[in-house]
Amino acid sequence: MDYFEERFGVEPSFWDDYAAYEKSGSLWVVSEEVSRREGFETAGIRALRRLRIGLKPTTYVLQFLGEELGSNVVDLDEEEFRRVVLNREVVSSDFSRGYVALRFRGEVVGCGLVSGEGLETQVPKSRAELLEGVFSLD
């Protein structure tokens, strides 16, 4: 859970009521209560995936963390939301390279990546289509 503290400023104490386990190259987070039950092969939220280039947070865990995120959160205006999340364009960014949380109208909508080319979405396309329906855009 150190990754979330270092990259996103999540207080370590946030995880006190949760357990984490690794399965198939992914880190899953589940409540302590559920972790004590028998019979679950997988439960909870997939928090991180291990890729060749390092750890990648999932859209779901960033949405779950929401207000706990203290750093590397990009607030998108309506135009940026359309371009980055919905149209999947790469836009310039002043953030340091690496994964960021994308926030629109105060809600974390998912994961983004800042590379040498700029900011791009990591929100699954099917999830982005759902977001378009959630937010009424002018």
C-alpha positions as CSV (number, residue, x, y, z in Angstrom):
1,M,0.0,0.0,0.0
2,D,3.1,2.2,0.1
3,Y,2.5,2.9,-3.6
4,F,-0.7,4.7,-2.8
5,E,1.0,6.8,-0.1
6,E,3.9,7.7,-2.3
7,R,2.1,8.4,-5.6
8,F,-1.3,9.6,-4.4
9,G,-0.8,10.8,-0.8
10,V,-3.2,8.3,0.7
11,E,-2.7,8.1,4.5
12,P,-1.5,4.6,5.5
13,S,-4.1,4.5,8.2
14,F,-6.8,4.5,5.6
15,W,-6.0,0.8,4.9
16,D,-6.4,-0.3,8.6
17,D,-9.8,-1.9,8.0
18,Y,-8.7,-3.6,4.8
19,A,-6.7,-6.7,3.8
20,A,-4.7,-7.0,0.6
21,Y,-3.7,-10.1,-1.3
22,E,-2.0,-10.9,-4.6
23,K,-3.4,-13.1,-7.3
24,S,-2.2,-13.5,-10.9
25,G,0.0,-10.4,-10.9
26,S,-2.7,-8.2,-9.3
27,L,-3.1,-6.7,-5.9
28,W,-6.7,-7.0,-4.5
29,V,-8.1,-5.1,-1.6
30,V,-11.0,-6.4,0.5
31,S,-12.5,-5.5,3.9
32,E,-11.0,-7.3,6.9
33,E,-14.5,-8.8,7.6
34,V,-14.7,-10.4,4.1
35,S,-11.1,-11.5,4.2
36,R,-11.8,-13.8,7.2
37,R,-14.6,-15.7,5.4
38,E,-13.8,-18.9,3.7
39,G,-14.7,-19.9,0.2
40,F,-13.7,-16.8,-1.7
41,E,-11.3,-17.2,-4.5
42,T,-11.4,-13.6,-5.4
43,A,-13.2,-10.7,-3.7
44,G,-12.9,-7.0,-3.3
45,I,-11.4,-4.5,-5.7
46,R,-8.5,-5.0,-7.9
47,A,-6.2,-2.2,-6.8
48,L,-3.0,-2.6,-8.8
49,R,-1.8,-4.6,-11.8
50,R,1.8,-5.5,-12.2
51,L,3.0,-4.5,-15.7
52,R,6.5,-4.7,-17.3
53,I,6.9,-0.9,-16.6
54,G,5.7,-1.2,-13.0
55,L,2.5,-0.9,-11.0
56,K,-0.7,0.4,-12.6
57,P,-3.6,1.5,-10.4
58,T,-7.1,0.5,-11.6
59,T,-9.8,3.0,-12.3
60,Y,-11.9,1.2,-9.7
61,V,-9.5,1.7,-6.8
62,L,-9.0,5.4,-7.7
63,Q,-12.7,5.9,-7.7
64,F,-12.9,4.0,-4.4
65,L,-10.2,6.2,-2.8
66,G,-11.9,9.4,-4.1
67,E,-11.4,12.1,-1.4
68,E,-8.5,10.2,0.1
69,L,-6.3,11.1,-2.9
70,G,-4.0,13.9,-1.9
71,S,-1.7,14.2,-4.9
72,N,-1.4,13.5,-8.6
73,V,-5.0,14.3,-9.2
74,V,-5.8,16.0,-12.5
75,D,-9.0,18.2,-12.4
76,L,-10.5,18.1,-15.9
77,D,-12.8,20.8,-17.2
78,E,-15.6,19.9,-19.6
79,E,-13.5,20.3,-22.7
80,E,-10.6,18.2,-21.2
81,F,-13.1,15.5,-20.1
82,R,-14.5,15.3,-23.6
83,R,-11.0,15.2,-25.2
84,V,-9.2,12.9,-22.8
85,V,-11.8,10.6,-21.4
86,L,-14.5,10.4,-24.1
87,N,-12.5,11.0,-27.3
88,R,-9.3,9.4,-26.0
89,E,-7.0,12.2,-27.1
90,V,-3.6,12.9,-25.6
91,V,-3.3,16.5,-24.3
92,S,-0.4,18.4,-22.8
93,S,0.1,18.2,-19.1
94,D,2.3,19.8,-16.4
95,F,2.1,16.8,-14.1
96,S,5.1,14.6,-13.5
97,R,5.2,11.4,-15.5
98,G,3.3,8.4,-14.2
99,Y,-0.2,7.5,-13.3
100,V,-2.7,10.1,-12.1
101,A,-6.3,10.1,-11.0
102,L,-8.6,12.0,-13.3
103,R,-11.3,14.0,-11.6
104,F,-14.3,15.8,-13.2
105,R,-16.8,17.9,-11.3
106,G,-15.4,16.7,-8.0
107,E,-15.7,13.0,-8.8
108,V,-12.8,10.7,-9.6
109,V,-13.6,9.2,-13.0
110,G,-10.6,7.0,-13.4
111,C,-6.9,6.5,-14.1
112,G,-4.8,8.5,-16.5
113,L,-1.1,8.4,-17.6
114,V,1.3,11.2,-18.1
115,S,4.0,10.3,-20.5
116,G,6.4,12.3,-22.6
117,E,3.6,12.8,-25.1
118,G,1.2,14.2,-22.5
119,L,-1.9,13.1,-20.5
120,E,-4.0,10.2,-21.8
121,T,-6.8,8.2,-20.3
122,Q,-6.5,4.7,-18.9
123,V,-10.2,4.5,-18.3
124,P,-11.6,1.4,-20.1
125,K,-13.6,2.4,-23.1
126,S,-16.7,0.7,-21.9
127,R,-16.4,2.6,-18.6
128,A,-15.9,5.9,-20.4
129,E,-19.2,5.3,-22.3
130,L,-21.0,4.9,-18.9
131,L,-19.4,8.1,-17.6
132,E,-20.8,10.0,-20.6
133,G,-24.3,9.0,-19.5
134,V,-23.7,9.9,-15.9
135,F,-22.5,13.5,-16.5
136,S,-24.8,15.7,-18.5
137,L,-22.5,17.7,-20.7
138,D,-23.5,21.1,-22.2
